[in-house]
Amino acid sequence: MNVKRTILVGSSGHESADLWELLTRSAVLDPGEKSLRGKLAVRMFFFAVLLGGHVWVRMQAQDLGYEGEALGRIIHRLDQERMELEMATARESSPALLASRARELGMQKAAAGQIRRIDAQP
């Protein structure tokens, strides 16, 4: 089944074969045309590979951007948590609070002689 497509260029009415018909013609008489068809096929293949590579790189860049944004949110949350923990540590280690808790537990100031210092000898 041979279907011929007609494309009108301008107002001249010249017939032009479509690209697929040119690439798949089996009876090629002109060796120059065969060479050009081969070059066109190779160039189309490399163009498709480059286009696929470009799309892949763009998708990877977009994914990397999303990952960076997520990491930024995690860093911000962890920084807030660190600040809260530092404030809680400062609040809990105040001398007045420690003294009141020691009294609640029944602790007293050490009497003379209860504390012994041992010098470490090398």
RAFEN-V707788 format. One record per pair of residues at least 12 apart in sequence whose ideal C-beta (glycine too) atoms are under 10 Angstrom apart, sorted by the first residue. I is the first residue (numbers start at 1). GAP is how many residues later the second one is. D is the distance in Angstrom with one decimal. If there is no record, write none. Layout:
BEGIN
i/gap/d
I/GAP/D
I/GAP/D
END
This chain:
BEGIN
i/gap/d
2/19/9.0
3/15/9.6
3/18/8.5
4/13/7.7
4/14/9.2
4/17/8.0
5/12/7.3
5/13/5.0
5/15/9.3
5/16/7.4
6/12/9.5
19/21/8.9
19/25/9.5
22/14/9.6
22/15/7.2
22/18/8.5
23/14/6.3
23/17/7.3
23/18/6.9
23/21/8.7
24/13/9.5
25/12/8.3
END
